[in-house]
Amino acid sequence: MARAKSKKRNKGNPGSGFVSALFKAIGSLWRLLAKALGSATRFVFRGAQELDPTHQRDGIAFFLFILALIAAAGTWFGLSNFIGHATYSFLYGGFGRLALLTPLILIYFAYRLFKAPDEGSDTGRITIGTLLLVISATALLHLLNGSVGTGATAMRHGGGWIGYGVSKPLVALVTTILAIPILLIIFLFGALVITKTPVSKLLS
């Protein structure tokens, strides 16, 4: 009796079989697409590794130049679409007012890769110096702006989340009075690293 009712119930609901088959088809299609995408990605990466090192560096430089154009569109020209709004939110949210310099920094590194591809050690040194400048400058902007909150306006008008993340624990550790000169010293050291200038040269 129960089996008969079950059979009648199944027969009376043909949609359940269709939904099940549809989900199976979607799952199969998804696996097929994932496999195809994985194969294509591996093929591209294998091809990129086989490129001449000069072309690899040129590719990185072009990529940095493209990022610089996108950054400029979002920060300088207020591009009014999804990419523009997302770029603005990401750069100003991360770097605060320093976001205005992001396109110039990217263009500079792209230019270095184009002009001096064999000066890898110098590029690495300049990269480290730039990171020190960015970290210290965003933290100083956050402190000098008086930003204490974590709202979007406070982040964009100060040093962004990077500035907040650096300045907050530093101030908690040594207070604002010491945090500012410490950050200024880090900023100076970053400039010396970029210019390849030892402190002894400054004191002589």
N, CA, C and O atoms as a DFTB+ gen file, in Angstrom:
816 C
 N C O
     1  1       0.835      -1.202       0.000
     2  2       0.000       0.000       0.000
     3  2       0.875       1.260       0.000
     4  3       0.644       2.188      -0.774
     5  1       1.907       1.275       0.901
     6  2       2.815       2.411       0.997
     7  2       3.616       2.572      -0.289
     8  3       3.850       3.686      -0.758
     9  1       4.048       1.393      -0.873
    10  2       4.806       1.437      -2.122
    11  2       3.961       2.012      -3.248
    12  3       4.448       2.787      -4.071
    13  1       2.709       1.631      -3.275
    14  2       1.810       2.125      -4.314
    15  2       1.645       3.625      -4.211
    16  3       1.645       4.331      -5.220
    17  1       1.501       4.121      -2.962
    18  2       1.367       5.558      -2.769
    19  2       2.637       6.276      -3.195
    20  3       2.578       7.354      -3.786
    21  1       3.825       5.656      -2.885
    22  2       5.098       6.256      -3.259
    23  2       5.231       6.340      -4.768
    24  3       5.693       7.348      -5.301
    25  1       4.822       5.271      -5.462
    26  2       4.893       5.256      -6.922
    27  2       3.977       6.311      -7.511
    28  3       4.335       7.005      -8.463
    29  1       2.769       6.422      -6.923
    30  2       1.831       7.428      -7.410
    31  2       2.376       8.834      -7.191
    32  3       2.201       9.716      -8.032
    33  1       3.052       9.036      -6.030
    34  2       3.589      10.349      -5.718
    35  2       4.700      10.721      -6.709
    36  3       4.771      11.857      -7.178
    37  1       5.568       9.741      -7.021
    38  2       6.646       9.981      -7.967
    39  2       6.124      10.253      -9.368
    40  3       6.628      11.117     -10.086
    41  1       5.090       9.484      -9.740
    42  2       4.500       9.679     -11.053
    43  2       3.802      11.026     -11.142
    44  3       3.745      11.658     -12.197
    45  1       3.274      11.439     -10.002
    46  2       2.528      12.688     -10.006
    47  2       3.429      13.914      -9.957
    48  3       2.928      15.034     -10.059
    49  1       4.750      13.742      -9.803
    50  2       5.665      14.870      -9.731
    51  2       6.791      14.708     -10.751
    52  3       7.940      14.487     -10.368
    53  1       6.480      14.814     -12.039
    54  2       7.488      14.621     -13.075
    55  2       8.541      15.719     -13.070
    56  3       9.623      15.545     -13.629
    57  1       8.227      16.865     -12.434
    58  2       9.182      17.975     -12.423
    59  2      10.430      17.664     -11.642
    60  3      11.501      18.186     -11.954
    61  1      10.315      16.810     -10.615
    62  2      11.491      16.504      -9.799
    63  2      12.566      15.804     -10.621
    64  3      13.755      16.064     -10.435
    65  1      12.163      14.928     -11.519
    66  2      13.132      14.255     -12.378
    67  2      13.797      15.225     -13.331
    68  3      14.988      15.106     -13.617
    69  1      13.026      16.191     -13.825
    70  2      13.577      17.182     -14.746
    71  2      14.595      18.072     -14.039
    72  3      15.656      18.366     -14.588
    73  1      14.265      18.502     -12.810
    74  2      15.176      19.353     -12.036
    75  2      16.475      18.615     -11.744
    76  3      17.559      19.189     -11.852
    77  1      16.363      17.334     -11.372
    78  2      17.547      16.528     -11.090
    79  2      18.434      16.406     -12.320
    80  3      19.654      16.547     -12.236
    81  1      17.808      16.142     -13.464
    82  2      18.576      16.028     -14.703
    83  2      19.224      17.351     -15.072
    84  3      20.349      17.379     -15.570
    85  1      18.506      18.462     -14.824
    86  2      19.042      19.783     -15.130
    87  2      20.275      20.079     -14.291
    88  3      21.275      20.581     -14.803
    89  1      20.202      19.761     -12.976
    90  2      21.346      19.983     -12.098
    91  2      22.538      19.131     -12.504
    92  3      23.680      19.583     -12.433
    93  1      22.275      17.901     -12.928
    94  2      23.357      17.034     -13.392
    95  2      24.015      17.609     -14.641
    96  3      25.238      17.579     -14.781
    97  1      23.191      18.132     -15.546
    98  2      23.724      18.712     -16.784
    99  2      24.562      19.947     -16.481
   100  3      25.627      20.141     -17.067
   101  1      24.072      20.793     -15.552
   102  2      24.824      21.990     -15.177
   103  2      26.152      21.612     -14.534
   104  3      27.181      22.229     -14.808
   105  1      26.121      20.576     -13.664
   106  2      27.346      20.109     -13.023
   107  2      28.352      19.596     -14.040
   108  3      29.545      19.880     -13.933
   109  1      27.883      18.847     -15.021
   110  2      28.774      18.322     -16.057
   111  2      29.369      19.456     -16.884
   112  3      30.557      19.452     -17.207
   113  1      28.513      20.437     -17.224
   114  2      28.989      21.579     -18.003
   115  2      30.025      22.385     -17.218
   116  3      31.026      22.829     -17.780
   117  1      29.783      22.571     -15.917
   118  2      30.723      23.314     -15.066
   119  2      32.072      22.609     -15.000
   120  3      33.117      23.251     -15.104
   121  1      32.052      21.284     -14.827
   122  2      33.304      20.522     -14.776
   123  2      34.052      20.621     -16.101
   124  3      35.279      20.716     -16.128
   125  1      33.296      20.597     -17.201
   126  2      33.911      20.697     -18.527
   127  2      34.570      22.064     -18.716
   128  3      35.688      22.156     -19.224
   129  1      33.865      23.129     -18.303
   130  2      34.413      24.474     -18.434
   131  2      35.645      24.656     -17.545
   132  3      36.634      25.260     -17.960
   133  1      35.575      24.127     -16.312
   134  2      36.707      24.237     -15.396
   135  2      37.929      23.509     -15.958
   136  3      39.051      24.007     -15.858
   137  1      37.715      22.356     -16.535
   138  2      38.816      21.596     -17.120
   139  2      39.419      22.335     -18.307
   140  3      40.639      22.383     -18.467
   141  1      38.541      22.919     -19.147
   142  2      39.019      23.662     -20.311
   143  2      39.791      24.910     -19.878
   144  3      40.833      25.229     -20.449
   145  1      39.277      25.611     -18.867
   146  2      39.952      26.807     -18.368
   147  2      41.305      26.460     -17.756
   148  3      42.286      27.176     -17.960
   149  1      41.355      25.360     -17.006
   150  2      42.616      24.933     -16.409
   151  2      43.647      24.582     -17.475
   152  3      44.819      24.935     -17.352
   153  1      43.206      23.886     -18.520
   154  2      44.119      23.525     -19.607
   155  2      44.631      24.764     -20.324
   156  3      45.813      24.856     -20.655
   157  1      43.720      25.734     -20.568
   158  2      44.121      26.967     -21.251
   159  2      45.104      27.770     -20.408
   160  3      46.068      28.329     -20.931
   161  1      44.854      27.824     -19.105
   162  2      45.747      28.572     -18.215
   163  2      47.132      27.946     -18.181
   164  3      48.140      28.649     -18.251
   165  1      47.179      26.606     -18.074
   166  2      48.481      25.918     -18.071
   167  2      49.213      26.143     -19.382
   168  3      50.433      26.303     -19.393
   169  1      48.475      26.157     -20.494
   170  2      49.086      26.372     -21.809
   171  2      49.695      27.771     -21.895
   172  3      50.814      27.939     -22.382
   173  1      48.949      28.775     -21.418
   174  2      49.434      30.156     -21.462
   175  2      50.680      30.319     -20.596
   176  3      51.652      30.948     -21.015
   177  1      50.653      29.751     -19.385
   178  2      51.795      29.892     -18.488
   179  2      53.018      29.167     -19.030
   180  3      54.139      29.658     -18.900
   181  1      52.812      27.997     -19.640
   182  2      53.939      27.289     -20.254
   183  2      54.528      28.135     -21.377
   184  3      55.747      28.237     -21.516
   185  1      53.644      28.746     -22.185
   186  2      54.112      29.598     -23.273
   187  2      54.852      30.809     -22.753
   188  3      55.852      31.225     -23.338
   189  1      54.361      31.395     -21.637
   190  2      55.020      32.574     -21.063
   191  2      56.409      32.222     -20.542
   192  3      57.340      33.019     -20.660
   193  1      56.551      31.018     -19.960
   194  2      57.852      30.610     -19.440
   195  2      58.854      30.361     -20.555
   196  3      60.063      30.465     -20.346
   197  1      58.347      30.029     -21.749
   198  2      59.240      29.759     -22.866
   199  2      59.629      31.025     -23.625
   200  3      60.478      30.979     -24.515
   201  1      59.003      32.168     -23.272
   202  2      59.346      33.422     -23.922
   203  2      60.768      33.841     -23.569
   204  3      61.310      33.455     -22.533
   205  1      61.352      34.632     -24.444
   206  2      62.659      35.204     -24.169
   207  2      62.567      36.086     -22.919
   208  3      61.577      36.800     -22.755
   209  1      63.579      36.057     -22.025
   210  2      63.530      36.879     -20.803
   211  2      63.264      38.354     -21.066
   212  3      62.602      39.024     -20.273
   213  1      63.789      38.865     -22.199
   214  2      63.545      40.268     -22.541
   215  2      62.074      40.524     -22.788
   216  3      61.534      41.542     -22.356
   217  1      61.419      39.597     -23.486
   218  2      59.985      39.738     -23.750
   219  2      59.176      39.588     -22.462
   220  3      58.146      40.242     -22.294
   221  1      59.637      38.735     -21.564
   222  2      58.951      38.607     -20.276
   223  2      58.989      39.924     -19.507
   224  3      57.976      40.353     -18.956
   225  1      60.154      40.563     -19.470
   226  2      60.263      41.852     -18.787
   227  2      59.418      42.916     -19.472
   228  3      58.774      43.732     -18.812
   229  1      59.426      42.900     -20.815
   230  2      58.594      43.860     -21.543
   231  2      57.114      43.639     -21.237
   232  3      56.343      44.592     -21.121
   233  1      56.729      42.369     -21.107
   234  2      55.338      42.063     -20.781
   235  2      54.949      42.600     -19.411
   236  3      53.857      43.139     -19.232
   237  1      55.863      42.449     -18.435
   238  2      55.605      42.988     -17.092
   239  2      55.515      44.510     -17.143
   240  3      54.661      45.112     -16.492
   241  1      56.406      45.128     -17.922
   242  2      56.393      46.591     -18.042
   243  2      55.097      47.083     -18.674
   244  3      54.508      48.055     -18.203
   245  1      54.650      46.422     -19.733
   246  2      53.376      46.800     -20.357
   247  2      52.213      46.625     -19.385
   248  3      51.289      47.438     -19.351
   249  1      52.270      45.549     -18.592
   250  2      51.217      45.308     -17.605
   251  2      51.184      46.432     -16.569
   252  3      50.110      46.906     -16.197
   253  1      52.367      46.858     -16.103
   254  2      52.437      47.968     -15.151
   255  2      51.917      49.254     -15.786
   256  3      51.256      50.054     -15.124
   257  1      52.215      49.451     -17.065
   258  2      51.737      50.650     -17.757
   259  2      50.211      50.642     -17.874
   260  3      49.567      51.680     -17.722
   261  1      49.639      49.468     -18.145
   262  2      48.180      49.341     -18.209
   263  2      47.560      49.647     -16.842
   264  3      46.553      50.349     -16.748
   265  1      48.180      49.107     -15.780
   266  2      47.699      49.394     -14.421
   267  2      47.785      50.890     -14.120
   268  3      46.908      51.447     -13.460
   269  1      48.855      51.542     -14.613
   270  2      49.004      52.982     -14.406
   271  2      47.876      53.747     -15.096
   272  3      47.347      54.709     -14.538
   273  1      47.505      53.327     -16.305
   274  2      46.401      53.977     -17.016
   275  2      45.086      53.810     -16.256
   276  3      44.303      54.752     -16.131
   277  1      44.856      52.597     -15.753
   278  2      43.624      52.349     -14.988
   279  2      43.618      53.179     -13.714
   280  3      42.600      53.768     -13.350
   281  1      44.780      53.223     -13.028
   282  2      44.884      54.010     -11.795
   283  2      44.648      55.489     -12.069
   284  3      43.974      56.165     -11.291
   285  1      45.202      55.999     -13.180
   286  2      45.010      57.406     -13.530
   287  2      43.548      57.688     -13.851
   288  3      43.012      58.731     -13.476
   289  1      42.906      56.754     -14.547
   290  2      41.490      56.947     -14.884
   291  2      40.626      57.013     -13.639
   292  3      39.663      57.778     -13.588
   293  1      40.965      56.215     -12.631
   294  2      40.158      56.184     -11.417
   295  2      40.467      57.300     -10.442
   296  3      39.571      57.768      -9.740
   297  1      41.747      57.748     -10.379
   298  2      42.134      58.749      -9.378
   299  2      42.219      60.164      -9.940
   300  3      41.890      61.123      -9.242
   301  1      42.655      60.309     -11.187
   302  2      42.843      61.646     -11.758
   303  2      41.619      62.132     -12.536
   304  3      41.223      63.293     -12.431
   305  1      41.026      61.226     -13.318
   306  2      39.988      61.641     -14.257
   307  2      38.582      61.223     -13.835
   308  3      37.614      61.519     -14.537
   309  1      38.458      60.544     -12.707
   310  2      37.143      60.180     -12.183
   311  2      36.299      59.380     -13.162
   312  3      35.137      59.706     -13.402
   313  1      36.888      58.330     -13.725
   314  2      36.173      57.478     -14.676
   315  2      34.874      56.978     -14.061
   316  3      34.878      56.317     -13.023
   317  1      33.757      57.303     -14.717
   318  2      32.440      57.023     -14.127
   319  2      31.862      55.708     -14.630
   320  3      30.862      55.701     -15.348
   321  1      32.475      54.620     -14.265
   322  2      31.924      53.285     -14.519
   323  2      32.419      52.353     -13.425
   324  3      33.044      52.791     -12.459
   325  1      32.137      51.073     -13.582
   326  2      32.496      50.117     -12.527
   327  2      33.996      50.105     -12.261
   328  3      34.422      50.121     -11.106
   329  1      34.804      50.076     -13.333
   330  2      36.261      50.032     -13.177
   331  2      36.757      51.293     -12.483
   332  3      37.598      51.224     -11.587
   333  1      36.234      52.451     -12.900
   334  2      36.661      53.706     -12.296
   335  2      36.325      53.793     -10.821
   336  3      37.162      54.190     -10.010
   337  1      35.087      53.420     -10.468
   338  2      34.673      53.475      -9.063
   339  2      35.456      52.469      -8.221
   340  3      35.867      52.772      -7.101
   341  1      35.656      51.269      -8.770
   342  2      36.378      50.236      -8.028
   343  2      37.838      50.657      -7.813
   344  3      38.387      50.468      -6.727
   345  1      38.461      51.225      -8.847
   346  2      39.847      51.688      -8.729
   347  2      39.966      52.801      -7.695
   348  3      40.873      52.793      -6.864
   349  1      39.048      53.753      -7.752
   350  2      39.053      54.865      -6.800
   351  2      38.917      54.349      -5.363
   352  3      39.673      54.742      -4.475
   353  1      37.948      53.469      -5.157
   354  2      37.713      52.941      -3.806
   355  2      38.910      52.142      -3.314
   356  3      39.302      52.257      -2.152
   357  1      39.496      51.328      -4.199
   358  2      40.618      50.484      -3.802
   359  2      41.853      51.326      -3.466
   360  3      42.472      51.125      -2.422
   361  1      42.212      52.266      -4.344
   362  2      43.436      53.044      -4.143
   363  2      43.297      54.045      -3.005
   364  3      44.181      54.150      -2.155
   365  1      42.189      54.780      -2.986
   366  2      42.009      55.749      -1.900
   367  2      41.743      55.041      -0.573
   368  3      42.150      55.525       0.483
   369  1      41.064      53.902      -0.625
   370  2      40.849      53.146       0.599
   371  2      42.132      52.551       1.136
   372  3      42.309      52.455       2.351
   373  1      43.039      52.146       0.242
   374  2      44.290      51.532       0.669
   375  2      45.381      52.526       1.006
   376  3      46.107      52.348       1.984
   377  1      45.506      53.609       0.176
   378  2      46.632      54.531       0.318
   379  2      46.231      55.944       0.740
   380  3      47.102      56.782       0.974
   381  1      44.946      56.220       0.840
   382  2      44.514      57.566       1.208
   383  2      44.892      58.574       0.136
   384  3      44.789      58.287      -1.057
   385  1      45.330      59.758       0.561
   386  2      45.678      60.820      -0.387
   387  2      46.884      60.454      -1.252
   388  3      47.086      61.044      -2.314
   389  1      47.670      59.506      -0.812
   390  2      48.831      59.078      -1.593
   391  2      48.416      58.361      -2.884
   392  3      49.248      58.130      -3.762
   393  1      47.141      58.012      -2.997
   394  2      46.650      57.339      -4.201
   395  2      46.889      58.177      -5.452
   396  3      47.015      57.626      -6.545
   397  1      46.954      59.511      -5.307
   398  2      47.193      60.382      -6.455
   399  2      48.541      60.103      -7.120
   400  3      48.711      60.359      -8.312
   401  1      49.495      59.581      -6.352
   402  2      50.828      59.312      -6.892
   403  2      50.965      57.912      -7.474
   404  3      51.980      57.598      -8.097
   405  1      49.959      57.069      -7.280
   406  2      50.044      55.676      -7.732
   407  2      50.336      55.547      -9.225
   408  3      51.210      54.763      -9.595
   409  1      49.636      56.290     -10.110
   410  2      49.955      56.162     -11.545
   411  2      51.394      56.520     -11.861
   412  3      52.021      55.870     -12.697
   413  1      51.936      57.555     -11.201
   414  2      53.315      57.968     -11.466
   415  2      54.304      56.892     -11.030
   416  3      55.294      56.642     -11.716
   417  1      54.037      56.257      -9.894
   418  2      54.920      55.196      -9.406
   419  2      54.918      54.015     -10.384
   420  3      55.975      53.473     -10.708
   421  1      53.739      53.625     -10.845
   422  2      53.642      52.503     -11.786
   423  2      54.321      52.830     -13.111
   424  3      55.007      51.986     -13.686
   425  1      54.128      54.059     -13.597
   426  2      54.765      54.465     -14.849
   427  2      56.288      54.458     -14.701
   428  3      57.006      54.068     -15.621
   429  1      56.771      54.890     -13.542
   430  2      58.223      54.921     -13.318
   431  2      58.811      53.510     -13.385
   432  3      59.839      53.297     -14.029
   433  1      58.164      52.546     -12.724
   434  2      58.695      51.181     -12.739
   435  2      58.567      50.552     -14.123
   436  3      59.431      49.776     -14.532
   437  1      57.498      50.878     -14.848
   438  2      57.374      50.393     -16.225
   439  2      58.503      50.973     -17.088
   440  3      59.097      50.266     -17.902
   441  1      58.786      52.247     -16.903
   442  2      59.859      52.907     -17.652
   443  2      61.207      52.267     -17.350
   444  3      62.018      52.065     -18.254
   445  1      61.448      51.946     -16.069
   446  2      62.721      51.322     -15.705
   447  2      62.884      49.962     -16.372
   448  3      63.973      49.623     -16.835
   449  1      61.822      49.193     -16.421
   450  2      61.906      47.866     -17.043
   451  2      62.140      47.984     -18.547
   452  3      62.850      47.169     -19.137
   453  1      61.534      49.010     -19.166
   454  2      61.760      49.225     -20.599
   455  2      63.190      49.696     -20.873
   456  3      63.848      49.204     -21.790
   457  1      63.663      50.650     -20.072
   458  2      64.938      51.313     -20.353
   459  2      66.147      50.532     -19.845
   460  3      67.176      50.462     -20.518
   461  1      66.018      49.948     -18.656
   462  2      67.158      49.253     -18.049
   463  2      66.738      47.871     -17.569
   464  3      66.689      47.628     -16.363
   465  1      66.430      46.955     -18.500
   466  2      65.942      45.629     -18.088
   467  2      66.964      44.782     -17.368
   468  3      66.606      43.860     -16.634
   469  1      68.259      45.091     -17.574
   470  2      69.312      44.271     -16.966
   471  2      69.733      44.765     -15.590
   472  3      70.550      44.123     -14.931
   473  1      69.194      45.886     -15.147
   474  2      69.556      46.423     -13.835
   475  2      68.583      45.921     -12.775
   476  3      67.908      46.704     -12.107
   477  1      68.525      44.592     -12.635
   478  2      67.590      43.984     -11.692
   479  2      67.871      44.345     -10.254
   480  3      66.948      44.537      -9.462
   481  1      69.167      44.438      -9.907
   482  2      69.512      44.768      -8.522
   483  2      69.064      46.185      -8.180
   484  3      68.559      46.428      -7.084
   485  1      69.245      47.120      -9.111
   486  2      68.814      48.497      -8.877
   487  2      67.295      48.580      -8.763
   488  3      66.770      49.309      -7.922
   489  1      66.594      47.834      -9.609
   490  2      65.132      47.833      -9.546
   491  2      64.649      47.275      -8.213
   492  3      63.701      47.795      -7.624
   493  1      65.306      46.209      -7.736
   494  2      64.945      45.653      -6.430
   495  2      65.191      46.642      -5.309
   496  3      64.371      46.774      -4.401
   497  1      66.329      47.343      -5.367
   498  2      66.646      48.349      -4.356
   499  2      65.622      49.480      -4.368
   500  3      65.163      49.920      -3.314
   501  1      65.271      49.943      -5.552
   502  2      64.296      51.033      -5.666
   503  2      62.917      50.578      -5.200
   504  3      62.166      51.359      -4.616
   505  1      62.584      49.314      -5.458
   506  2      61.295      48.778      -4.998
   507  2      61.218      48.791      -3.474
   508  3      60.207      49.197      -2.901
   509  1      62.301      48.340      -2.816
   510  2      62.334      48.341      -1.346
   511  2      62.232      49.766      -0.810
   512  3      61.485      50.031       0.133
   513  1      62.985      50.678      -1.413
   514  2      62.929      52.070      -0.986
   515  2      61.545      52.669      -1.169
   516  3      61.073      53.425      -0.320
   517  1      60.894      52.331      -2.278
   518  2      59.544      52.839      -2.539
   519  2      58.552      52.308      -1.514
   520  3      57.679      53.043      -1.052
   521  1      58.685      51.034      -1.157
   522  2      57.798      50.456      -0.137
   523  2      57.965      51.169       1.203
   524  3      56.986      51.436       1.900
   525  1      59.227      51.476       1.561
   526  2      59.473      52.209       2.806
   527  2      58.843      53.599       2.752
   528  3      58.268      54.064       3.736
   529  1      58.955      54.256       1.604
   530  2      58.351      55.581       1.449
   531  2      56.834      55.514       1.553
   532  3      56.215      56.347       2.215
   533  1      56.237      54.526       0.902
   534  2      54.772      54.397       0.916
   535  2      54.270      54.110       2.320
   536  3      53.311      54.732       2.779
   537  1      54.916      53.164       3.012
   538  2      54.482      52.792       4.366
   539  2      54.586      53.982       5.316
   540  3      53.651      54.273       6.062
   541  1      55.729      54.667       5.285
   542  2      55.924      55.791       6.200
   543  2      55.046      56.982       5.824
   544  3      54.495      57.648       6.701
   545  1      54.913      57.253       4.518
   546  2      54.130      58.416       4.085
   547  2      52.651      58.241       4.398
   548  3      52.002      59.183       4.854
   549  1      52.109      57.048       4.160
   550  2      50.689      56.835       4.458
   551  2      50.425      56.940       5.960
   552  3      49.404      57.488       6.375
   553  1      51.342      56.415       6.773
   554  2      51.174      56.511       8.233
   555  2      51.251      57.964       8.691
   556  3      50.475      58.389       9.546
   557  1      52.189      58.729       8.121
   558  2      52.297      60.147       8.472
   559  2      51.051      60.916       8.050
   560  3      50.556      61.760       8.796
   561  1      50.543      60.623       6.848
   562  2      49.314      61.273       6.388
   563  2      48.163      60.990       7.334
   564  3      47.356      61.871       7.631
   565  1      48.095      59.757       7.801
   566  2      47.008      59.380       8.704
   567  2      47.114      60.130      10.031
   568  3      46.106      60.576      10.580
   569  1      48.331      60.267      10.540
   570  2      48.517      60.967      11.809
   571  2      48.317      62.474      11.657
   572  3      47.640      63.095      12.476
   573  1      48.901      63.062      10.615
   574  2      48.807      64.504      10.422
   575  2      47.391      64.949      10.082
   576  3      47.004      66.081      10.372
   577  1      46.616      64.054       9.463
   578  2      45.228      64.373       9.151
   579  2      44.335      64.263      10.384
   580  3      43.203      64.745      10.383
   581  1      44.851      63.627      11.430
   582  2      44.061      63.459      12.642
   583  2      42.996      62.394      12.530
   584  3      42.043      62.390      13.309
   585  1      43.138      61.478      11.564
   586  2      42.135      60.428      11.368
   587  2      42.248      59.394      12.480
   588  3      43.312      58.823      12.720
   589  1      41.146      59.173      13.139
   590  2      41.139      58.169      14.205
   591  2      40.120      57.067      13.931
   592  3      40.201      55.986      14.513
   593  1      39.171      57.336      13.055
   594  2      38.137      56.340      12.774
   595  2      38.537      55.430      11.631
   596  3      39.617      55.562      11.055
   597  1      37.650      54.509      11.316
   598  2      37.901      53.567      10.227
   599  2      36.861      53.715       9.130
   600  3      36.689      52.811       8.312
   601  1      36.174      54.836       9.106
   602  2      35.185      55.065       8.054
   603  2      35.849      55.369       6.724
   604  3      37.046      55.651       6.667
   605  1      35.054      55.310       5.639
   606  2      35.597      55.519       4.299
   607  2      36.194      56.916       4.145
   608  3      37.249      57.072       3.530
   609  1      35.530      57.931       4.696
   610  2      36.037      59.307       4.573
   611  2      37.360      59.475       5.303
   612  3      38.281      60.102       4.782
   613  1      37.460      58.918       6.511
   614  2      38.701      59.014       7.281
   615  2      39.841      58.311       6.564
   616  3      40.970      58.802       6.576
   617  1      39.569      57.180       5.943
   618  2      40.605      56.440       5.235
   619  2      41.089      57.215       4.009
   620  3      42.290      57.299       3.755
   621  1      40.140      57.786       3.247
   622  2      40.502      58.459       1.996
   623  2      41.181      59.793       2.228
   624  3      42.040      60.189       1.441
   625  1      40.819      60.489       3.280
   626  2      41.418      61.788       3.564
   627  2      42.723      61.661       4.343
   628  3      43.473      62.630       4.461
   629  1      42.991      60.488       4.866
   630  2      44.228      60.260       5.608
   631  2      45.195      59.413       4.807
   632  3      45.507      59.720       3.656
   633  1      45.662      58.355       5.424
   634  2      46.635      57.485       4.765
   635  2      46.086      56.134       4.371
   636  3      46.848      55.201       4.117
   637  1      44.750      56.017       4.316
   638  2      44.153      54.749       3.917
   639  2      44.339      53.662       4.964
   640  3      44.814      53.908       6.072
   641  1      43.952      52.460       4.579
   642  2      44.073      51.336       5.504
   643  2      45.528      50.994       5.802
   644  3      45.844      50.509       6.888
   645  1      46.420      51.247       4.834
   646  2      47.845      50.994       5.086
   647  2      48.349      51.949       6.159
   648  3      49.019      51.536       7.106
   649  1      48.017      53.244       6.001
   650  2      48.429      54.223       7.001
   651  2      47.842      53.938       8.366
   652  3      48.517      54.075       9.386
   653  1      46.582      53.541       8.378
   654  2      45.921      53.205       9.642
   655  2      46.577      51.975      10.274
   656  3      46.839      51.950      11.476
   657  1      46.836      50.960       9.454
   658  2      47.413      49.721       9.967
   659  2      48.822      49.889      10.504
   660  3      49.234      49.158      11.404
   661  1      49.572      50.856       9.956
   662  2      50.938      51.105      10.435
   663  2      50.930      52.042      11.638
   664  3      51.614      51.791      12.631
   665  1      50.152      53.126      11.546
   666  2      50.201      54.159      12.588
   667  2      49.510      53.748      13.884
   668  3      49.956      54.107      14.974
   669  1      48.423      52.996      13.762
   670  2      47.646      52.633      14.956
   671  2      48.477      51.848      15.977
   672  3      48.559      52.273      17.130
   673  1      49.103      50.714      15.601
   674  2      49.912      49.990      16.599
   675  2      51.162      50.758      17.019
   676  3      51.617      50.629      18.156
   677  1      51.727      51.569      16.093
   678  2      52.921      52.338      16.443
   679  2      52.600      53.387      17.505
   680  3      53.358      53.567      18.458
   681  1      51.475      54.076      17.335
   682  2      51.056      55.069      18.321
   683  2      50.743      54.401      19.653
   684  3      51.077      54.925      20.715
   685  1      50.100      53.240      19.585
   686  2      49.788      52.518      20.822
   687  2      51.055      52.098      21.553
   688  3      51.069      51.983      22.779
   689  1      52.122      51.870      20.786
   690  2      53.375      51.401      21.378
   691  2      54.237      52.543      21.915
   692  3      54.801      52.442      23.004
   693  1      54.336      53.636      21.141
   694  2      55.287      54.693      21.534
   695  2      54.657      56.077      21.660
   696  3      55.367      57.036      21.962
   697  1      53.353      56.214      21.441
   698  2      52.606      57.481      21.444
   699  2      52.909      58.288      20.175
   700  3      53.900      58.045      19.487
   701  1      52.034      59.246      19.887
   702  2      52.154      60.052      18.669
   703  2      53.426      60.880      18.645
   704  3      54.014      61.088      17.584
   705  1      53.854      61.353      19.811
   706  2      55.038      62.215      19.892
   707  2      56.277      61.512      19.333
   708  3      57.102      62.140      18.671
   709  1      56.408      60.207      19.599
   710  2      57.549      59.452      19.081
   711  2      57.263      58.833      17.715
   712  3      58.182      58.620      16.925
   713  1      55.994      58.546      17.438
   714  2      55.646      57.881      16.186
   715  2      56.006      58.748      14.975
   716  3      56.501      58.237      13.971
   717  1      55.759      60.055      15.069
   718  2      56.032      60.938      13.927
   719  2      57.520      60.990      13.581
   720  3      57.856      60.812      12.411
   721  1      58.435      61.225      14.535
   722  2      59.864      61.206      14.151
   723  2      60.345      59.839      13.672
   724  3      61.210      59.763      12.799
   725  1      59.797      58.759      14.231
   726  2      60.190      57.416      13.768
   727  2      59.800      57.241      12.301
   728  3      60.586      56.732      11.502
   729  1      58.594      57.662      11.953
   730  2      58.126      57.545      10.566
   731  2      58.924      58.453       9.637
   732  3      59.180      58.091       8.488
   733  1      59.314      59.618      10.117
   734  2      60.144      60.515       9.314
   735  2      61.514      59.891       9.045
   736  3      62.062      60.045       7.953
   737  1      62.066      59.192      10.031
   738  2      63.357      58.511       9.846
   739  2      63.221      57.396       8.809
   740  3      64.093      57.225       7.957
   741  1      62.126      56.640       8.885
   742  2      61.895      55.571       7.897
   743  2      61.741      56.160       6.504
   744  3      62.246      55.608       5.526
   745  1      61.035      57.295       6.421
   746  2      60.858      57.969       5.129
   747  2      62.205      58.408       4.566
   748  3      62.479      58.218       3.381
   749  1      63.050      58.996       5.421
   750  2      64.379      59.430       4.992
   751  2      65.221      58.243       4.539
   752  3      65.930      58.324       3.536
   753  1      65.142      57.137       5.283
   754  2      65.904      55.943       4.912
   755  2      65.444      55.407       3.554
   756  3      66.267      54.989       2.740
   757  1      64.138      55.418       3.314
   758  2      63.624      54.975       2.014
   759  2      64.158      55.838       0.886
   760  3      64.525      55.325      -0.171
   761  1      64.206      57.164       1.106
   762  2      64.746      58.068       0.084
   763  2      66.227      57.792      -0.155
   764  3      66.684      57.824      -1.298
   765  1      66.982      57.521       0.910
   766  2      68.408      57.219       0.767
   767  2      68.625      55.908       0.013
   768  3      69.556      55.790      -0.784
   769  1      67.755      54.915       0.272
   770  2      67.861      53.628      -0.436
   771  2      67.604      53.829      -1.922
   772  3      68.325      53.279      -2.754
   773  1      66.586      54.607      -2.263
   774  2      66.252      54.838      -3.672
   775  2      67.387      55.559      -4.392
   776  3      67.756      55.189      -5.507
   777  1      67.936      56.582      -3.755
   778  2      69.002      57.379      -4.377
   779  2      70.392      56.772      -4.208
   780  3      71.379      57.311      -4.711
   781  1      70.462      55.644      -3.495
   782  2      71.736      54.954      -3.267
   783  2      72.736      55.884      -2.579
   784  3      73.904      55.967      -2.959
   785  1      72.239      56.577      -1.559
   786  2      73.063      57.545      -0.841
   787  2      73.298      57.071       0.592
   788  3      72.336      56.951       1.351
   789  1      74.527      56.802       0.981
   790  2      74.794      56.407       2.368
   791  2      74.710      57.607       3.310
   792  3      74.908      58.745       2.885
   793  1      74.420      57.360       4.573
   794  2      74.326      58.440       5.551
   795  2      75.662      59.148       5.715
   796  3      75.700      60.356       5.945
   797  1      76.758      58.404       5.599
   798  2      78.095      59.012       5.745
   799  2      78.322      60.110       4.716
   800  3      79.044      61.071       4.983
   801  1      77.723      59.979       3.562
   802  2      77.866      61.004       2.514
   803  2      77.127      62.269       2.907
   804  3      77.564      63.376       2.591
   805  1      75.993      62.102       3.604
   806  2      75.245      63.263       4.053
   807  2      75.982      64.016       5.159
   808  3      75.890      65.240       5.255
   809  1      76.713      63.276       5.990
   810  2      77.396      63.890       7.132
   811  2      78.764      64.447       6.774
   812  3      79.365      65.183       7.557
   813  1      79.254      64.099       5.594
   814  2      80.595      64.562       5.224
   815  2      80.566      65.977       4.659
   816  3      81.611      66.519       4.298
